[in-house]
Every structure is written in C-alpha cells, then in structure tokens.
Amino acid sequence: MAVRACWKGSYEQALKTLVKRKAAGKPVKPAEREEKPDNVISLMDALRQSLKGKASAKPSPHSSARRATKRPVKRAHRSAARARKAG
C-alpha cells in the first residue's frame, strides 16, 4: 500500500505542477515515453537459425547403427475365414 501512496503522491505533484505551468501561460512539453525493449522475435529467423544448426551437425554414430539393424516389416496375414470360404 505504501508504494501506491508514494506513486499517487508523485502523480498528484506532477499534475499540480502541470496545471500551474498551463495557468501561467508557459509552454508544456509532453513527457517523453520510455522505450521498452522489443520482445517480439521473428519466427522465420528463428527457424532459419535452427535449420543452420541441424545442417552443420554431424550425424551421430548411433543413428546409422539403428538403420542397419532395423527389422524387416511383417506381412499382413489373411484371416482363416477367407481360406474356408473359398469353396
């Protein structure tokens, strides 16, 4: 609550100063806004960076070994009912 009171007091003080300057006919400059860092990233740039990393990487010895020991695919069996039906 103390932070809010401090902020409220500084805001009121700045507002009173602004009103007094306007009432006296002095020029009033708008407060300059702080530039906030831009957190938006380009997804295309991020994708390109990730692809660059993958292309330059050497294939691991485990991946080639896995391909060599891959089991053959089993063929689908025909059902027994089909063999009995042919007759």
PLY file of the C-alpha trace (Angstrom):
ply
format ascii 1.0
element vertex 87
property float x
property float y
property float z
element edge 86
property int vertex1
property int vertex2
end_header
0.00 0.00 0.00
2.94 2.32 0.67
4.08 2.08 -2.95
0.66 3.12 -4.17
0.61 6.12 -1.83
4.09 7.14 -3.00
3.05 6.83 -6.65
-0.19 8.68 -6.02
1.68 11.50 -4.27
4.22 11.88 -7.09
1.43 11.80 -9.69
-0.55 14.47 -7.87
2.56 16.63 -7.53
3.33 16.35 -11.25
-0.28 17.12 -12.13
-0.33 20.22 -9.92
2.92 21.45 -11.50
1.47 20.93 -14.97
-1.72 22.85 -14.13
0.29 25.74 -12.66
2.50 25.93 -15.77
-0.55 25.97 -18.05
-2.28 28.60 -15.92
0.83 30.81 -16.10
0.82 30.51 -19.92
4.16 28.68 -20.07
4.66 26.02 -22.77
4.02 22.50 -21.63
6.14 19.69 -23.07
4.66 16.21 -23.05
6.68 13.73 -21.05
8.97 11.55 -23.12
7.99 7.94 -23.15
10.50 5.33 -22.17
11.37 2.99 -24.97
10.69 -0.54 -23.86
12.74 -3.39 -25.30
11.04 -5.21 -28.12
10.34 -8.80 -27.06
8.89 -9.83 -30.40
11.07 -12.26 -32.32
10.89 -13.19 -35.96
9.77 -16.79 -36.25
11.30 -17.14 -39.72
14.71 -16.00 -38.42
14.46 -18.45 -35.52
13.56 -21.27 -37.93
16.48 -20.44 -40.22
18.86 -20.42 -37.25
17.62 -23.81 -36.09
17.98 -25.27 -39.58
21.52 -23.93 -39.90
22.44 -25.74 -36.72
20.99 -29.05 -37.93
22.65 -28.95 -41.37
26.14 -28.44 -39.98
25.80 -31.09 -37.28
27.45 -34.44 -37.98
25.17 -37.47 -37.88
25.62 -39.45 -34.70
27.06 -42.98 -34.98
24.02 -44.36 -33.17
21.57 -43.26 -35.86
23.39 -45.12 -38.66
23.69 -48.23 -36.49
19.96 -48.19 -35.83
19.17 -48.13 -39.53
21.40 -51.14 -40.23
19.76 -53.30 -37.55
16.19 -52.44 -38.48
13.94 -55.50 -38.58
12.05 -56.34 -41.77
8.39 -55.43 -41.88
5.97 -58.30 -41.25
3.46 -59.03 -43.96
-0.21 -58.98 -43.12
-1.78 -62.43 -42.64
-5.00 -63.41 -44.32
-7.73 -64.47 -41.99
-8.64 -68.17 -41.64
-12.25 -67.36 -42.52
-11.22 -66.38 -46.04
-9.49 -69.71 -46.65
-12.58 -71.64 -45.51
-14.94 -69.57 -47.58
-13.26 -70.38 -50.90
-15.05 -73.46 -51.87
0 1
1 2
2 3
3 4
4 5
5 6
6 7
7 8
8 9
9 10
10 11
11 12
12 13
13 14
14 15
15 16
16 17
17 18
18 19
19 20
20 21
21 22
22 23
23 24
24 25
25 26
26 27
27 28
28 29
29 30
30 31
31 32
32 33
33 34
34 35
35 36
36 37
37 38
38 39
39 40
40 41
41 42
42 43
43 44
44 45
45 46
46 47
47 48
48 49
49 50
50 51
51 52
52 53
53 54
54 55
55 56
56 57
57 58
58 59
59 60
60 61
61 62
62 63
63 64
64 65
65 66
66 67
67 68
68 69
69 70
70 71
71 72
72 73
73 74
74 75
75 76
76 77
77 78
78 79
79 80
80 81
81 82
82 83
83 84
84 85
85 86
